[in-house]
Amino acid sequence: MSGIMRSWGRINSLGRLKWRCNNFRIHTRNIRSCHGQSGFNGRTSGLPPVKIRSTLWRYFNAPGNVMFVTTNVVTLVGIMSYSTLQAVAREKALQDFMEQSELAAEVEPEEACLRFQQDSPMPNYEAGKIMLQKSNPPMTCHTQHVKMSLFHLLYSYFIYCDVSTNERPSGSTRYNSEVQELRRGQIMKNRKLPKASPRSFYEAWSHEFRDELSNLNRSQQLHMPNWTEFPPSLRILCRTLYDTDMKTMIDFKKFYRSINSKNIRAILRSWLYDNSHLLQVGTDVGSEAFYRDLIRACRKDNSLFKLYSSILLNSNNPRRHAFFERHDQRSFTVSLETVLEVMKGNLHAGTDAHCYDSSLQLISMIRTNCIATRGAGGTREVHIILPDENSSSDTSGKMSSQERNECFKLVSQNPELMAILGTISKLPG
């Protein structure tokens, strides 16, 4: 008992002690409370136990935290809902499209199919009638480019003619509305398109679309439009152009001769002179005859006639290989008939100094470069070897006297040549 009292006295004496620090004091009650809380789950730690429920309550009791969590939850739910609705809509649209396609294919009437086949410009093929010929090569980029350029030229010309006149166009509603729109544009600009000549139109068209049509890669994407909407004459041209291969000069000659319009032929002549390099050189002997047709058709167009006559006169003109054949795999050769056609064109041009000089040049070629050949029927014919930079200009010196006399005799027996020479001799020098 006395021991207990002594201990109690010591504790009280400790409680009466004061520390040197003036900020706080240690009392016996604080010491006892510390001793009472020294154990937590068997561990000696000074931290109180953490209660999850109270922590969450204190967190969500703050308005800012509740708003932040609510916003994130609503945003996440909205994104997921939007993605789900989008996926459902796509699947629903795809399913409806597949069902409609199957239904349309099943219930489409035969009359509609026949009407579509008749109006479509593309031919319809059956599987059993398709024959793949190994001898036919695929269409080249040059062929596609020729068709693209010719279609653009013909379509532009018809549009220009319809806009420049006050007559009602004869195409479909879509084509006519395009013409009317262009006419209104000309009225708003207070000007009217003049009726240009074929040559003037081609020069304007070539200047406007030269860069656009010079790209060969562009021609690979060519798809002929539905020409049933065009006027009847343009519709026929598009169909003929589509059916023609347009690989060689023979193909172009067939297309050219199938056209009856003089203006369209004049435009095609201008186009051919600039784009003959796109056509392959064929073995048709009628290419020179086609050249004579072009020369005769160009007599009323002096500028174009000079261009085509330069093919015969100018040794550096690369278009010779498109119309003329080679003699002994070297120089080109032409018939006397072709030379006479050019001389007739010079006389038709009148007193033009250029035409007069070219006539003298042709006469010199006949005198120095004529040779006698045997034609297909066995008759003797006169041909003229066209001189170039790599060959001699005097061919008669390489022939025997007998061959030269025979050639001059054939030339002198040509009444057409004699008449032309007589007319040229009467011209003022």
Secondary structure, DSSP 4 states (H G I P E B T S, - for coil): -HHHHHHHHHHHHHHT---S-SS----HHHHHHHHHTS-BTTB--SSPPP-HHHHHHHHHTSHHHHHHHHHHHHHHHHHHHHHHHHHHHHHHHHHHHHHHHHHHHHH--HHHHHHHHHH-SSPP--GGG----TTSPPPPHHHHHHHHHHHHHHHHHHHHHHHHS-SPP-S-HHHHHHHHHHHHHHHHTT-------HHHHHHHHHHHHHHHHS-HHHHTT-----GGGS-HHHHHHHHHHHHS---BHHHHHHHHHT---HHHHHHHHHHHHHHGGGSBP---TTHHHHHHHHHHHTTT-HHHHHHHHHHHH-TT-TTHHHH-EEETTTEEEEEHHHHHHHHHHHHHT-S-HHHHHHHHHHHHHHHHHEEEEE-TTS-EEEEEEPP-TTS-S--GGGS-HHHHHHHHHHHHT-HHHHHHHHHHHTS--
